[in-house]
Structures are given as C-alpha cells and as structure tokens.
Amino acid sequence: MPIHLVPVTPEQFGLWIERCSSAYAADLVTLGSSDDEARIQARATIAGAFPEARAAADNAVFDLVDGEGVTVGYVWVGTDHSDDPRAWWIWDIAVEPEHRGRGYGKAGMRLAEEYASSLGASTLGLSVFGFNSSARGLYESLGYETTSVKMRKTLVHD
C-alpha cells in the first residue's frame, strides 16, 4: 500500500515531541541509561533541535500516511549540523508496531530522500542504534553505507 508525507501541523507538534522523546528515551534505557536520565536527555535533545518549538522546511516532521488516511509512522528529516547546506540527515523515522513488515519504513525512507533532494540535499545521513538490526538491514538495502562505528564496554567495579 503506498504512503505519502503529511506535515505535522503546529497543533500536532507538541504531541509529536512527546512521542519522539518517549521513543528516544526507551532506546537510551535499552543502552543502559536510567529512566530519569533517559527522559531528561531525550527531552533536551529534541527540544534543542526545535528551539522555536516548531518544524521548518529544513527541519521537517511528517506523518507517514497510507492510502486510507491512516498514520502508520513518522519521519523527521533536515539539514545536519555541518556547514554544508547540501548535507541532510534523517533524524528519526518510526513505523508503528502494528504496521511494521509491510514496506512502510522503506517507502518512508524513499520519501524522505525525495524531500531532501527537492530542497537541494546531495547527501543524506542517519544514525542507528547498534541493537536495531532490522533498521540497519533496511538502511543497507537502500544503499546507506556505514561511515563510523561507536563502541562501548561496561566496566564492572569491585
């Protein structure tokens, strides 16, 4: 089933911030942060990305909507933090659990690529948590290449 991008409205933006922050915090907990630390870091990160508490053309948030008008996920795409205005980033993409496995993630990525390209992007990057093997497989299938790897070891103190 085809999907399309629908900009998150200013009225929906606060709810999206909460949703995105909660999902990011859950990932941080998976990585070992406490619930409180994860929640604080996630909210600060997302709020810092939107200092005016709204999306913009170069920092856009879209719902992924199927042909029947059902929101199946979202994508956040915008310029990266470099001095190159042609370098863009997929800051977040999510497909609702009940809609996964139907190609919506791949279609959402392609739509984000088209959007960024239409605004002059020549590259599109993203980060993915190491534990998210299904997302990594999706990105590799779309031609994304690994450009850096972060590693960590938890040290046990006696």
Backbone as JSON, one array per atom type, in Angstrom:
{
  "sequence": "MPIHLVPVTPEQFGLWIERCSSAYAADLVTLGSSDDEARIQARATIAGAFPEARAAADNAVFDLVDGEGVTVGYVWVGTDHSDDPRAWWIWDIAVEPEHRGRGYGKAGMRLAEEYASSLGASTLGLSVFGFNSSARGLYESLGYETTSVKMRKTLVHD",
  "N": [[0.85, -1.19, 0.0], [0.66, 2.2, -0.9], [2.29, 5.08, 0.55], [2.28, 8.47, 1.82], [3.79, 11.68, 2.55], [2.74, 13.73, 5.19], [2.78, 16.87, 6.47], [3.43, 17.45, 9.9], [1.2, 19.24, 11.81], [1.25, 22.54, 13.4], [-0.41, 22.34, 15.63], [-0.31, 19.63, 16.22], [2.3, 19.28, 16.83], [3.38, 19.41, 19.48], [2.45, 17.01, 20.61], [3.79, 15.23, 18.94], [6.44, 15.78, 19.69], [6.45, 14.77, 22.31], [5.95, 12.05, 21.77], [8.17, 11.34, 20.14], [10.27, 11.93, 21.91], [9.71, 10.09, 23.95], [10.1, 7.65, 22.62], [12.82, 7.86, 21.97], [13.92, 8.03, 24.53], [13.29, 5.46, 25.47], [14.97, 3.93, 23.85], [17.43, 4.84, 24.84], [17.34, 3.85, 27.43], [17.46, 1.13, 26.84], [20.09, 1.09, 26.09], [21.29, 1.4, 28.52], [20.92, 3.61, 30.18], [19.38, 5.2, 33.03], [15.83, 5.4, 33.73], [15.09, 8.05, 34.43], [17.38, 9.57, 33.65], [17.42, 9.01, 30.9], [14.96, 10.07, 30.04], [15.33, 12.81, 30.61], [17.58, 13.42, 28.99], [16.56, 12.78, 26.43], [14.37, 14.56, 26.13], [15.75, 17.02, 26.28], [17.44, 16.84, 24.05], [15.62, 16.69, 21.87], [14.13, 19.06, 22.26], [16.21, 20.9, 21.93], [16.7, 20.63, 19.24], [14.56, 21.86, 18.12], [14.31, 24.81, 18.71], [12.44, 26.84, 18.48], [10.14, 25.56, 18.9], [8.79, 24.4, 16.74], [8.47, 22.87, 13.51], [10.34, 23.23, 10.42], [11.01, 23.99, 6.94], [13.61, 23.08, 6.44], [14.01, 21.42, 8.54], [12.11, 19.21, 9.03], [9.06, 17.57, 9.96], [7.13, 14.8, 9.36], [4.08, 12.98, 9.13], [3.7, 9.59, 8.22], [1.49, 8.5, 6.0], [-0.99, 6.24, 5.0], [-2.77, 5.02, 2.05], [-5.4, 4.95, 2.87], [-5.66, 6.95, 4.65], [-4.62, 6.47, 7.14], [-2.37, 7.02, 9.74], [0.76, 5.69, 9.78], [3.23, 5.96, 10.81], [6.12, 8.09, 11.33], [8.45, 10.57, 10.08], [11.41, 12.4, 10.56], [13.26, 14.79, 9.09], [16.06, 16.7, 8.05], [18.48, 19.39, 7.69], [21.92, 18.66, 8.41], [24.33, 19.12, 11.11], [26.52, 20.37, 10.04], [28.56, 22.69, 8.12], [27.74, 22.46, 5.57], [25.2, 23.05, 3.47], [24.04, 21.21, 1.82], [24.2, 18.79, 2.95], [22.21, 16.54, 4.48], [20.06, 14.97, 6.96], [18.47, 12.14, 8.3], [16.77, 12.37, 11.03], [15.04, 10.96, 12.62], [12.98, 8.11, 12.24], [10.04, 6.28, 12.32], [7.94, 3.47, 12.4], [4.77, 2.45, 13.28], [4.29, -0.27, 15.54], [2.19, -2.1, 14.84], [2.05, -1.78, 12.14], [4.37, -2.58, 10.98], [6.65, -4.39, 8.82], [5.46, -4.24, 6.36], [6.6, -2.73, 4.41], [6.52, -0.01, 4.84], [8.53, 1.41, 6.19], [10.7, 1.4, 4.4], [9.47, 2.74, 2.24], [8.94, 5.18, 3.49], [11.55, 6.07, 3.99], [12.43, 6.44, 1.36], [10.69, 8.48, 0.54], [11.54, 10.51, 2.26], [14.12, 10.86, 1.28], [13.53, 11.84, -1.3], [12.25, 14.22, -0.58], [14.33, 15.65, 0.77], [16.19, 15.82, -1.33], [14.73, 17.4, -3.1], [15.0, 19.84, -1.93], [17.58, 20.47, -2.3], [19.49, 18.79, -1.14], [22.44, 16.83, -1.2], [23.55, 14.72, 0.05], [22.48, 12.24, 2.41], [22.33, 11.41, 5.67], [22.27, 9.24, 8.59], [21.78, 7.99, 11.93], [21.94, 4.93, 13.69], [20.96, 2.81, 16.28], [23.08, 0.3, 17.56], [21.84, -2.05, 18.42], [19.61, -2.28, 16.88], [19.0, -4.2, 14.64], [17.2, -4.79, 12.54], [16.52, -2.3, 11.47], [19.05, -1.48, 10.64], [19.52, -3.34, 8.6], [17.5, -2.57, 6.81], [18.36, 0.03, 6.1], [20.83, -0.53, 4.9], [19.9, -2.02, 2.72], [18.84, 0.0, 1.23], [21.0, 1.3, 0.29], [22.59, 2.76, 2.05], [25.66, 3.41, 3.63], [27.98, 2.32, 6.11], [29.58, 4.76, 7.98], [30.84, 5.41, 10.31], [31.58, 3.93, 13.48], [30.54, 3.54, 16.74], [31.69, 2.33, 19.82], [31.28, 0.6, 22.97], [32.06, -0.42, 26.25], [30.88, -1.82, 29.19], [32.14, -1.29, 32.33], [32.9, -3.17, 35.15], [32.96, -2.52, 38.51], [34.76, -3.42, 41.38]],
  "CA": [[0.0, 0.0, 0.0], [1.51, 3.39, -0.96], [2.15, 6.07, 1.61], [2.73, 9.81, 1.46], [4.19, 12.52, 3.68], [1.82, 14.78, 5.59], [3.46, 17.65, 7.51], [2.82, 17.53, 11.23], [0.72, 20.61, 11.99], [1.67, 23.15, 14.66], [-1.25, 21.83, 16.72], [0.11, 18.26, 16.5], [3.73, 19.23, 17.06], [3.66, 19.09, 20.89], [2.23, 15.57, 20.79], [4.89, 14.55, 18.27], [7.62, 15.95, 20.54], [6.31, 13.8, 23.39], [6.08, 10.71, 21.19], [9.55, 11.15, 19.71], [11.08, 11.91, 23.12], [9.47, 8.82, 24.65], [10.76, 6.57, 21.87], [14.27, 8.03, 22.12], [14.24, 7.66, 25.91], [13.24, 4.0, 25.56], [16.22, 3.43, 23.26], [18.52, 5.15, 25.76], [17.23, 2.87, 28.52], [18.0, -0.12, 26.29], [21.55, 1.23, 26.09], [21.8, 1.37, 29.88], [20.58, 4.79, 30.98], [18.23, 5.06, 33.92], [14.62, 6.01, 33.17], [15.14, 9.5, 34.6], [18.44, 10.1, 32.79], [16.99, 8.88, 29.51], [13.88, 11.02, 29.8], [15.91, 14.15, 30.6], [18.41, 13.56, 27.79], [15.71, 12.77, 25.23], [13.64, 15.84, 26.04], [16.71, 18.09, 25.98], [17.89, 16.69, 22.67], [14.54, 17.04, 20.94], [13.84, 20.49, 22.43], [17.32, 21.63, 21.34], [16.58, 20.56, 17.78], [13.45, 22.73, 17.73], [14.3, 25.89, 19.7], [11.23, 27.65, 18.33], [9.02, 24.64, 19.15], [8.05, 24.11, 15.51], [9.26, 22.36, 12.4], [10.59, 24.17, 9.32], [11.28, 23.26, 5.7], [14.91, 22.41, 6.53], [13.96, 20.6, 9.75], [10.7, 18.9, 8.83], [8.47, 16.37, 10.57], [5.98, 14.35, 8.57], [3.43, 11.7, 9.37], [3.64, 8.67, 7.1], [0.05, 8.23, 5.93], [-1.28, 5.29, 3.92], [-3.81, 5.4, 1.1], [-6.7, 5.04, 3.54], [-5.61, 8.06, 5.59], [-4.14, 6.0, 8.45], [-0.98, 7.36, 10.05], [1.46, 4.44, 10.08], [4.51, 6.3, 11.42], [6.56, 9.45, 11.09], [9.85, 10.77, 9.72], [11.96, 13.73, 10.83], [14.38, 14.96, 8.16], [16.5, 18.08, 7.95], [19.9, 19.6, 7.49], [22.74, 18.17, 9.52], [24.93, 20.2, 11.88], [27.75, 20.82, 9.41], [28.45, 23.93, 7.37], [27.36, 22.12, 4.21], [23.74, 23.05, 3.39], [23.59, 20.09, 0.99], [24.27, 17.58, 3.77], [20.98, 16.4, 5.25], [20.05, 13.9, 7.93], [17.21, 11.6, 8.81], [16.96, 12.42, 12.48], [14.26, 9.87, 13.21], [11.9, 7.52, 11.46], [9.4, 5.21, 13.09], [6.7, 2.87, 11.91], [4.04, 1.87, 14.42], [4.48, -1.73, 15.59], [1.14, -2.86, 14.14], [2.18, -1.57, 10.7], [5.7, -2.99, 10.53], [6.73, -5.56, 7.95], [4.66, -4.02, 5.16], [7.34, -1.87, 3.49], [6.32, 1.41, 5.13], [9.82, 2.01, 6.55], [11.43, 1.62, 3.15], [8.78, 3.79, 1.5], [9.17, 6.43, 4.22], [12.92, 6.49, 3.72], [12.5, 6.95, -0.02], [10.01, 9.77, 0.52], [12.43, 11.47, 2.92], [15.2, 11.12, 0.32], [12.97, 12.71, -2.33], [12.02, 15.54, 0.02], [15.63, 16.3, 0.98], [16.74, 16.11, -2.65], [13.98, 18.51, -3.7], [15.46, 21.07, -1.28], [19.0, 20.67, -2.59], [20.41, 17.88, -0.45], [23.24, 15.93, -2.04], [23.79, 13.52, 0.87], [21.52, 12.03, 3.49], [22.9, 10.52, 6.66], [21.44, 8.85, 9.72], [22.39, 7.16, 12.96], [21.08, 3.82, 14.09], [21.49, 2.11, 17.43], [23.66, -0.99, 17.21], [20.93, -3.16, 18.73], [18.47, -2.26, 15.96], [19.47, -4.91, 13.44], [16.24, -4.72, 11.43], [16.68, -0.99, 10.84], [20.33, -1.48, 9.94], [19.31, -4.08, 7.37], [16.71, -1.73, 5.92], [19.19, 1.12, 5.57], [21.8, -1.12, 3.97], [19.19, -2.4, 1.49], [18.57, 1.23, 0.5], [22.26, 1.86, -0.18], [23.32, 3.51, 3.06], [26.92, 2.77, 4.0], [28.5, 2.64, 7.44], [30.65, 5.75, 7.91], [31.54, 5.4, 11.59], [31.05, 2.98, 14.44], [30.85, 3.84, 18.14], [31.66, 1.1, 20.62], [31.34, 0.86, 24.39], [32.13, -1.57, 27.14], [30.53, -1.51, 30.56], [33.16, -1.76, 33.26], [32.38, -3.6, 36.45], [33.86, -2.1, 39.6], [34.7, -4.3, 42.56]],
  "C": [[0.9, 1.24, 0.0], [1.26, 4.31, 0.23], [2.6, 7.43, 1.07], [3.06, 10.58, 2.74], [3.13, 13.58, 3.93], [2.51, 15.57, 6.69], [2.69, 17.62, 8.82], [2.45, 19.0, 11.45], [1.26, 21.2, 13.29], [0.87, 22.64, 15.86], [-0.84, 20.42, 17.13], [1.56, 18.18, 16.99], [4.08, 18.87, 18.51], [3.48, 17.6, 21.18], [3.35, 14.77, 20.13], [6.16, 14.62, 19.11], [7.58, 14.91, 21.67], [6.54, 12.37, 22.89], [7.53, 10.41, 20.82], [10.48, 11.07, 20.92], [10.93, 10.59, 23.87], [10.17, 7.66, 23.95], [12.27, 6.65, 22.02], [14.69, 7.63, 23.53], [14.24, 6.15, 26.08], [14.5, 3.38, 24.97], [17.41, 3.68, 24.19], [18.51, 4.22, 26.97], [17.78, 1.53, 28.06], [19.52, -0.1, 26.29], [22.15, 1.3, 27.49], [21.54, 2.6, 30.72], [19.44, 4.47, 31.93], [17.03, 5.72, 33.26], [14.69, 7.52, 33.25], [16.19, 10.14, 33.7], [18.0, 10.1, 31.33], [15.92, 9.9, 29.17], [14.42, 12.44, 29.7], [16.73, 14.38, 29.33], [17.56, 13.64, 26.52], [14.97, 14.09, 25.07], [14.56, 16.99, 25.67], [17.17, 18.04, 24.53], [16.83, 17.14, 21.68], [14.21, 18.53, 21.04], [14.96, 21.33, 21.81], [17.27, 21.64, 19.82], [15.5, 21.5, 17.26], [13.34, 23.89, 18.72], [13.07, 26.79, 19.62], [9.96, 26.81, 18.48], [8.14, 24.44, 17.91], [9.02, 23.58, 14.46], [9.44, 23.46, 11.36], [10.92, 23.35, 8.08], [12.6, 22.49, 5.77], [15.08, 21.6, 7.8], [12.51, 20.15, 9.91], [10.29, 17.6, 9.52], [7.19, 16.04, 9.8], [5.39, 13.09, 9.19], [3.54, 10.9, 8.09], [2.2, 8.17, 7.06], [-0.22, 7.31, 4.74], [-2.45, 5.79, 3.07], [-5.2, 5.52, 1.69], [-6.75, 6.15, 4.57], [-5.14, 7.67, 6.98], [-2.68, 6.39, 8.61], [-0.28, 6.09, 10.52], [2.82, 4.7, 10.73], [4.83, 7.76, 11.16], [8.02, 9.44, 10.65], [10.21, 12.23, 10.01], [13.23, 13.85, 10.0], [14.76, 16.44, 8.1], [17.99, 18.17, 7.71], [20.67, 19.04, 8.67], [23.39, 19.36, 10.22], [26.25, 20.69, 11.3], [27.52, 22.16, 8.72], [28.0, 23.7, 5.93], [25.83, 22.07, 4.11], [23.18, 21.92, 2.54], [23.65, 18.76, 1.73], [23.05, 17.54, 4.69], [21.04, 15.13, 6.08], [18.63, 13.43, 8.17], [17.41, 11.48, 10.31], [16.17, 11.33, 13.18], [13.23, 9.4, 12.19], [11.35, 6.39, 12.29], [8.15, 4.75, 12.38], [6.06, 2.2, 13.12], [4.14, 0.35, 14.38], [3.45, -2.51, 14.79], [1.21, -2.71, 12.62], [3.53, -2.01, 10.14], [5.62, -4.23, 9.65], [5.95, -5.43, 6.66], [5.35, -3.1, 4.15], [7.2, -0.39, 3.76], [7.63, 2.1, 5.5], [10.62, 2.34, 5.31], [10.78, 2.75, 2.34], [8.98, 5.15, 2.17], [10.57, 6.97, 4.01], [13.03, 7.08, 2.32], [11.81, 8.32, -0.15], [10.87, 10.85, 1.17], [13.59, 11.84, 2.0], [14.72, 12.08, -0.76], [12.77, 14.12, -1.8], [13.34, 16.3, 0.17], [16.25, 16.7, -0.36], [16.05, 17.3, -3.29], [14.39, 19.86, -3.11], [16.97, 21.25, -1.4], [19.97, 19.76, -1.89], [21.16, 17.03, -1.46], [23.63, 14.67, -1.28], [22.72, 13.46, 1.94], [22.13, 11.0, 4.43], [21.89, 10.16, 7.73], [22.29, 8.11, 10.74], [21.4, 6.06, 13.29], [21.75, 3.13, 15.28], [21.97, 0.72, 17.02], [22.72, -2.16, 17.44], [19.78, -3.28, 17.74], [18.85, -2.89, 14.62], [18.49, -4.83, 12.28], [16.35, -3.38, 10.72], [17.99, -0.93, 10.07], [20.22, -2.22, 8.61], [18.53, -3.27, 6.34], [17.59, -0.66, 5.28], [20.23, 0.59, 4.59], [21.13, -1.51, 2.65], [18.87, -1.19, 0.62], [19.85, 1.92, 0.02], [23.02, 2.7, 0.81], [24.55, 2.7, 3.47], [27.33, 3.2, 5.39], [29.66, 3.62, 7.27], [31.41, 5.88, 9.21], [30.85, 4.39, 12.49], [31.48, 3.43, 15.83], [30.76, 2.53, 18.91], [31.8, 1.48, 22.09], [31.41, -0.46, 25.13], [31.75, -1.1, 28.54], [31.56, -2.12, 31.48], [32.53, -2.07, 34.6], [33.41, -3.23, 37.5], [33.66, -3.02, 40.8], [34.4, -3.55, 43.81]]
}
